[in-house]
């Protein structure tokens, strides 16, 4: 266990020891943000670093959305709203879900939060008791296990493999279920692999949830970033019995390049949504008020920018995947969605590169940052050693130069 005390040094140079909670001591910081911070530190020193680390679209927020926020401020929409969000935004969310997925929900089933990450935290705080278990598929978004642990739960990790296009083995899932299992977490398209669960996979997980009386938590933040004409499949679309036990988590960050606006939401059975709103009322109160009005415009206004950004992501993917596969010792799946690639670099682990031993993906990511000046995230951060995650939410010009640097550093 990590230390549970901190030593503080006063201005007089005197040491004071203070206690911190087990929860805070056990928490691991976000590896993606840590790599981003290191890249920014190098950049501040004048180093030309190409960042493939953070999942932050490089497009500006569409102008109509920005205008809506300014209009809200100008008419005085800067006060508190209901803790769980504006009624108008809840109406816009359920209308958008009906438009996109053909599903009917009521506004009472929505809790608007301070970003998609906060929506997930609200879910875990609402459904988990100490010792409860959640099935999580690796590679997983770095915050999933940590959030679950913060709420007293335990993430039960089921590995998936690039050779299987990161589809879970349903037999492995069944074998991992216990009397403490509360939920199965689904992220499709996924961060970090961009993998999309097939319909047989999704139906298999839904059947297990119904059979074992489990919840399905579906993080659908990337559902609009799909390639090659794919259509999003939510477990909630697999029949009323499945929909009734599915909690959706989503937000405007990735679809509308509204990362810093911090508006997300959950859609859940009414009692869960109400309890989540009650928790939020004590922790943060309402999300940013002008940003809520901006999110209404994002969901109800013109959608052409969504397709324009999606198409550009696909163009970048179509360059990046073949370029990575052309590097000796690198194998990369073709992601079906999101804006990440997750290449297998295990052939390069255990090597000595420019006098440095590279035992694992963490060491490889550090080597690439310091020697090649490209910032990636090690696969170990996502529960899958032997991989790296690269975000292609940056310009094609920078992607081309980054791949050139990667190949030079490895070969």
C-alpha positions as CSV (number, residue, x, y, z in Angstrom):
1,X,0.0,0.0,0.0
2,X,1.2,3.5,-0.7
3,X,2.2,5.7,2.3
4,X,-0.7,7.2,4.2
5,X,1.2,10.2,5.5
6,X,2.6,13.3,3.9
7,X,5.5,15.5,5.1
8,X,4.9,19.2,4.8
9,X,7.7,21.7,5.1
10,X,6.8,25.1,6.6
11,X,8.3,28.4,5.6
12,X,10.5,28.1,8.7
13,X,11.8,24.8,7.4
14,X,10.0,22.7,10.0
15,X,8.5,19.3,9.0
16,X,5.0,18.4,9.8
17,X,3.5,15.0,9.2
18,X,-0.2,14.8,8.2
19,X,-2.5,11.8,7.6
20,X,-4.2,11.2,4.2
21,X,-7.0,8.7,3.5
22,X,-6.5,5.2,2.2
23,X,-8.6,6.2,-0.8
24,X,-6.2,9.1,-1.7
25,X,-3.1,7.0,-1.0
26,X,-4.3,4.2,-3.2
27,X,-5.2,6.4,-6.2
28,X,-3.0,6.3,-9.2
29,X,-2.8,9.5,-11.3
30,X,-3.9,9.5,-14.9
31,X,-1.0,8.2,-17.1
32,X,-2.3,10.0,-20.2
33,X,-2.3,13.3,-18.4
34,X,1.1,12.5,-16.9
35,X,2.6,11.9,-20.3
36,X,0.9,15.1,-21.6
37,X,2.4,17.1,-18.8
38,X,5.9,15.8,-19.5
39,X,5.5,16.6,-23.2
40,X,4.3,20.1,-22.4
41,X,7.3,20.6,-20.0
42,X,9.7,19.7,-22.8
43,X,7.9,21.9,-25.2
44,X,8.2,24.8,-22.8
45,X,12.0,24.3,-22.9
46,X,11.9,24.8,-26.7
47,X,11.8,21.1,-27.7
48,X,9.7,20.3,-30.7
49,X,7.5,17.5,-29.3
50,X,4.7,15.9,-31.3
51,X,1.9,14.8,-29.0
52,X,0.0,11.6,-29.6
53,X,-1.0,11.4,-26.0
54,X,-4.3,13.1,-25.0
55,X,-7.6,12.4,-26.7
56,X,-8.4,16.0,-27.5
57,X,-9.8,16.8,-30.9
58,X,-7.7,19.5,-32.6
59,X,-10.7,21.2,-34.3
60,X,-12.2,24.4,-32.9
61,X,-15.6,24.2,-31.3
62,X,-18.2,24.9,-34.1
63,X,-19.0,28.6,-34.2
64,X,-22.8,28.2,-33.8
65,X,-22.1,26.5,-30.4
66,X,-19.8,29.3,-29.3
67,X,-22.4,31.9,-30.3
68,X,-25.0,30.1,-28.2
69,X,-22.8,30.2,-25.1
70,X,-22.2,34.0,-25.7
71,X,-25.9,34.6,-26.2
72,X,-26.7,32.8,-22.9
73,X,-24.2,34.9,-21.1
74,X,-25.6,38.1,-22.6
75,X,-29.2,37.3,-21.6
76,X,-28.0,36.6,-18.0
77,X,-28.0,32.7,-18.0
78,X,-25.2,32.6,-15.5
79,X,-27.0,31.5,-12.3
80,X,-27.6,28.1,-10.8
81,X,-29.7,25.6,-12.6
82,X,-31.2,22.4,-11.2
83,X,-28.3,20.3,-9.9
84,X,-28.9,17.6,-12.5
85,X,-29.1,20.0,-15.4
86,X,-31.4,22.3,-17.3
87,X,-34.8,20.8,-18.2
88,X,-34.2,22.2,-21.8
89,X,-30.9,20.3,-22.0
90,X,-32.5,17.1,-20.8
91,X,-35.2,17.4,-23.4
92,X,-32.5,18.0,-26.1
93,X,-30.5,14.9,-24.9
94,X,-33.5,12.5,-25.1
95,X,-34.5,13.9,-28.5
96,X,-30.9,13.4,-29.7
97,X,-30.9,9.8,-28.5
98,X,-34.2,9.2,-30.2
99,X,-32.8,10.7,-33.4
100,X,-29.5,8.8,-33.3
101,X,-30.5,5.4,-31.7
102,X,-34.3,5.3,-32.1
103,X,-34.7,4.9,-28.3
104,X,-37.3,6.6,-26.2
105,X,-36.4,8.0,-22.8
106,X,-37.9,10.6,-20.5
107,X,-36.0,13.7,-19.2
108,X,-36.4,12.3,-15.7
109,X,-33.9,9.5,-16.7
110,X,-31.1,12.1,-17.4
111,X,-28.5,13.5,-15.1
112,X,-26.3,16.1,-16.7
113,X,-22.8,16.3,-15.3
114,X,-19.5,18.1,-15.5
115,X,-18.2,16.0,-18.4
116,X,-18.4,12.4,-19.4
117,X,-15.9,11.4,-16.7
118,X,-18.1,12.9,-14.0
119,X,-21.1,11.0,-15.5
120,X,-19.2,7.7,-15.0
121,X,-18.2,8.7,-11.5
122,X,-21.9,9.5,-10.7
123,X,-22.8,6.0,-11.9
124,X,-20.3,4.2,-9.8
125,X,-21.2,6.2,-6.7
126,X,-24.8,5.4,-7.2
127,X,-24.6,1.6,-7.9
128,X,-21.5,0.3,-6.0
129,X,-21.1,-0.8,-2.4
130,X,-17.7,-1.8,-1.0
131,X,-16.6,-5.1,-2.5
132,X,-18.9,-5.0,-5.5
133,X,-17.4,-6.0,-8.8
134,X,-17.5,-4.6,-12.3
135,X,-16.4,-6.5,-15.4
136,X,-13.9,-4.3,-17.3
137,X,-12.3,-5.2,-20.6
138,X,-8.6,-4.6,-21.2
139,X,-7.4,-2.5,-22.9
140,X,-9.5,-0.1,-20.9
141,X,-9.6,3.7,-20.5
142,X,-7.2,4.5,-17.7
143,X,-9.8,6.0,-15.3
144,X,-12.2,3.0,-15.2
145,X,-10.5,0.9,-12.6
146,X,-9.5,3.9,-10.5
147,X,-13.0,5.3,-10.4
148,X,-14.5,2.0,-9.5
149,X,-11.9,1.6,-6.7
150,X,-12.6,5.1,-5.4
151,X,-16.2,4.0,-4.9
152,X,-15.1,0.9,-3.0
153,X,-15.6,-1.5,-5.9
154,X,-13.3,-3.8,-7.7
155,X,-12.6,-3.9,-11.4
156,X,-12.4,-7.5,-12.7
157,X,-10.3,-7.3,-15.7
158,X,-11.0,-9.5,-18.8
159,X,-8.1,-9.3,-21.3
160,X,-8.8,-8.9,-25.1
161,X,-6.3,-9.3,-27.9
162,X,-5.5,-7.5,-31.0
163,X,-5.5,-10.8,-32.9
164,X,-9.3,-11.0,-32.1
165,X,-9.9,-7.4,-32.9
166,X,-10.2,-6.8,-29.1
167,X,-13.5,-8.8,-28.9
168,X,-14.0,-10.3,-25.4
169,X,-14.3,-14.1,-25.0
170,X,-17.8,-14.6,-23.6
171,X,-16.7,-17.8,-21.9
172,X,-14.1,-15.8,-20.0
173,X,-16.7,-13.3,-19.0
174,X,-19.0,-15.9,-17.7
175,X,-16.2,-17.5,-15.7
176,X,-15.4,-14.2,-14.1
177,X,-18.9,-13.5,-12.8
178,X,-19.4,-13.9,-9.0
179,X,-22.1,-13.1,-6.5
180,X,-20.5,-9.7,-6.1
181,X,-20.7,-8.8,-9.8
182,X,-22.9,-5.7,-10.2
183,X,-22.3,-4.6,-13.8
184,X,-20.5,-5.1,-17.1
185,X,-18.8,-2.0,-18.5
186,X,-18.9,-1.6,-22.3
187,X,-16.9,1.0,-24.3
188,X,-17.6,0.7,-28.0
189,X,-16.0,2.4,-30.0
190,X,-13.2,2.0,-27.4
191,X,-10.5,4.1,-25.9
192,X,-7.6,3.1,-26.5
193,X,-8.0,0.6,-29.3
194,X,-10.9,2.1,-31.3
195,X,-12.4,-1.3,-31.3
196,X,-16.1,-1.9,-32.0
197,X,-17.9,-4.8,-30.4
198,X,-19.7,-6.9,-33.0
199,X,-23.4,-7.6,-32.7
200,X,-22.8,-11.2,-31.5
201,X,-20.5,-9.9,-28.8
202,X,-22.9,-7.3,-27.7
203,X,-25.8,-9.7,-27.7
204,X,-23.8,-12.2,-25.7
205,X,-22.9,-9.6,-23.0
206,X,-26.6,-8.5,-22.9
207,X,-27.8,-12.1,-22.5
208,X,-25.3,-12.6,-19.6
209,X,-26.6,-9.4,-18.0
210,X,-30.2,-10.5,-18.2
211,X,-29.4,-14.1,-17.1
212,X,-27.4,-12.9,-14.0
213,X,-29.5,-9.8,-13.3
214,X,-26.6,-7.3,-13.9
215,X,-26.4,-3.8,-15.1
216,X,-24.8,-2.8,-18.4
217,X,-22.9,0.5,-18.2
218,X,-22.3,1.7,-21.8
219,X,-19.8,4.5,-22.3
220,X,-20.8,5.8,-25.7
221,X,-18.7,9.0,-25.9
222,X,-17.2,8.0,-29.3
223,X,-20.4,6.8,-30.9
224,X,-20.4,9.4,-33.6
225,X,-16.8,8.8,-34.7
226,X,-17.2,5.7,-36.8
227,X,-15.5,4.7,-40.0
228,X,-16.3,2.9,-43.3
229,X,-20.0,3.5,-42.9
230,X,-20.4,1.7,-39.7
231,X,-23.5,2.3,-37.5
232,X,-23.3,2.5,-33.8
233,X,-24.9,-0.3,-31.8
234,X,-25.9,0.4,-28.2
235,X,-26.8,-2.5,-25.9
236,X,-29.9,-0.5,-25.1
237,X,-31.1,-1.2,-28.7
238,X,-31.2,-5.0,-28.0
239,X,-34.7,-5.1,-26.6
240,X,-36.7,-3.6,-23.8
241,X,-35.4,-6.1,-21.2
242,X,-31.8,-5.1,-22.0
243,X,-32.6,-1.4,-22.2
244,X,-34.2,-1.4,-18.7
245,X,-30.8,-2.6,-17.2
246,X,-28.6,-0.4,-19.3
247,X,-27.0,2.9,-18.2
248,X,-25.7,5.2,-21.0
249,X,-22.9,7.6,-20.4
250,X,-22.1,10.2,-23.0
251,X,-21.3,13.9,-23.6
252,X,-20.4,16.6,-26.1
253,X,-16.7,16.6,-25.8
254,X,-15.5,14.3,-28.6
255,X,-18.4,14.7,-31.1
256,X,-18.5,18.5,-31.0
257,X,-14.9,19.2,-30.0
258,X,-16.2,20.6,-26.7
259,X,-13.6,19.1,-24.4
260,X,-13.1,22.0,-22.1
261,X,-16.8,22.8,-21.9
262,X,-17.3,19.9,-19.5
263,X,-20.8,18.7,-20.2
264,X,-21.7,15.0,-20.1
265,X,-24.6,13.0,-18.9
266,X,-26.0,9.6,-17.9
267,X,-29.3,8.1,-18.9
268,X,-30.6,5.4,-16.5
269,X,-33.6,3.9,-14.9
270,X,-35.4,6.7,-13.2
271,X,-34.4,5.8,-9.6
272,X,-30.7,5.5,-10.5
273,X,-30.9,8.9,-12.4
274,X,-32.6,10.5,-9.4
275,X,-30.0,9.2,-6.9
276,X,-27.1,10.2,-9.2
277,X,-28.6,13.7,-9.3
278,X,-28.9,13.7,-5.5
279,X,-25.2,12.8,-5.2
280,X,-24.2,15.5,-7.6
281,X,-26.3,18.1,-5.7
282,X,-24.0,17.5,-2.7
283,X,-20.7,17.2,-4.6
284,X,-20.7,19.8,-7.4
285,X,-24.2,21.2,-7.8
286,X,-25.1,22.0,-11.5
287,X,-22.7,21.9,-14.5
288,X,-21.6,25.2,-16.0
289,X,-24.7,27.1,-17.0
290,X,-23.6,28.8,-20.2
291,X,-22.0,25.5,-21.3
292,X,-25.3,23.8,-20.8
293,X,-26.9,26.2,-23.3
294,X,-24.1,25.6,-25.7
295,X,-24.7,21.9,-25.4
296,X,-28.4,22.4,-26.3
297,X,-27.2,24.1,-29.5
298,X,-24.7,21.3,-30.2
299,X,-27.4,18.7,-30.0
300,X,-30.3,20.5,-31.7
301,X,-28.4,22.7,-34.2
302,X,-26.7,21.9,-37.5
303,X,-24.8,18.7,-37.5
304,X,-22.6,19.1,-40.6
305,X,-19.5,19.8,-38.4
306,X,-19.8,16.3,-36.9
307,X,-19.5,14.6,-40.3
308,X,-16.7,17.0,-41.3
309,X,-14.6,16.1,-38.2
310,X,-15.4,12.4,-38.5
311,X,-14.3,12.3,-42.2
312,X,-11.0,14.0,-41.3
313,X,-10.4,11.5,-38.5
314,X,-11.0,8.7,-41.0
315,X,-8.5,10.3,-43.5
316,X,-5.9,10.4,-40.8
317,X,-6.5,6.8,-39.8
318,X,-6.2,5.7,-43.4
319,X,-2.7,7.1,-43.5
320,X,-1.6,6.2,-40.0
321,X,-2.5,2.5,-39.8
322,X,-0.6,1.4,-43.0
323,X,2.3,3.6,-42.1
324,X,2.6,2.0,-38.7
325,X,2.3,-1.5,-40.1
326,X,5.2,-0.7,-42.5
327,X,7.6,-0.2,-39.5
328,X,9.4,-3.5,-38.7
329,X,8.2,-5.0,-35.5
330,X,5.0,-3.0,-35.3
331,X,1.5,-4.5,-35.9
332,X,-1.5,-2.3,-35.8
333,X,-5.2,-3.1,-36.0
334,X,-7.5,-0.9,-38.1
335,X,-9.8,0.9,-35.6
336,X,-13.4,1.0,-36.5
337,X,-14.0,4.2,-34.5
338,X,-12.7,6.8,-32.1
339,X,-9.4,8.5,-32.9
340,X,-6.8,6.2,-31.5
341,X,-4.6,3.4,-32.7
342,X,-3.2,0.8,-30.4
343,X,-0.2,-0.8,-32.1
344,X,1.5,-4.0,-30.8
345,X,5.1,-3.1,-30.2
346,X,6.0,-6.1,-28.2
347,X,8.7,-7.1,-30.7
348,X,10.7,-4.0,-29.5
349,X,10.5,-4.8,-25.8
350,X,13.6,-6.3,-24.3
351,X,15.8,-4.5,-26.9
352,X,18.6,-2.0,-26.3
353,X,17.9,1.2,-28.2
354,X,20.6,3.8,-28.4
355,X,22.2,2.5,-25.2
356,X,18.9,2.2,-23.3
357,X,17.3,-1.0,-22.1
358,X,13.6,-1.2,-23.1
359,X,12.0,-3.8,-20.8
360,X,8.4,-2.6,-21.1
361,X,6.0,-0.2,-22.8
362,X,6.5,2.4,-20.1
363,X,10.2,2.5,-20.9
364,X,9.5,2.6,-24.6
365,X,7.2,5.5,-24.2
366,X,9.8,7.4,-22.2
367,X,12.5,6.6,-24.7
368,X,10.3,7.9,-27.6
369,X,9.6,11.1,-25.7
370,X,13.1,11.8,-24.8
371,X,14.9,10.6,-27.9
372,X,12.4,11.0,-30.7
373,X,10.3,13.8,-29.1
374,X,7.0,12.1,-29.7
375,X,4.6,11.6,-26.8
376,X,2.7,8.4,-26.6
377,X,1.0,6.4,-23.8
378,X,2.2,3.0,-22.8
379,X,-0.1,0.1,-23.2
380,X,0.4,-0.9,-19.5
381,X,-1.6,2.2,-18.5
382,X,-4.6,0.6,-20.3
383,X,-4.0,-2.9,-18.8
384,X,-2.4,-4.3,-22.0
385,X,1.4,-4.5,-21.9
386,X,3.2,-4.6,-25.2
387,X,1.2,-1.9,-26.9
388,X,1.3,1.9,-27.3
389,X,-1.6,4.3,-27.7
390,X,-1.4,7.0,-30.3
391,X,-4.1,9.6,-30.7
392,X,-4.6,10.9,-34.2
393,X,-6.5,13.9,-33.0
394,X,-3.8,16.1,-34.6
395,X,-3.0,17.3,-38.1
396,X,-2.0,14.9,-40.9
397,X,1.3,16.8,-41.3
398,X,2.2,16.2,-37.7
399,X,1.1,12.5,-37.9
400,X,3.4,12.0,-40.9
401,X,6.4,13.6,-39.1
402,X,5.6,11.6,-35.9
403,X,5.6,8.3,-37.8
404,X,8.9,9.2,-39.4
405,X,10.4,9.9,-36.0
406,X,9.0,6.6,-34.6
407,X,10.5,4.6,-37.4
408,X,13.9,6.2,-37.0
409,X,13.8,5.6,-33.2
410,X,12.9,1.9,-33.6
411,X,15.0,0.9,-36.6
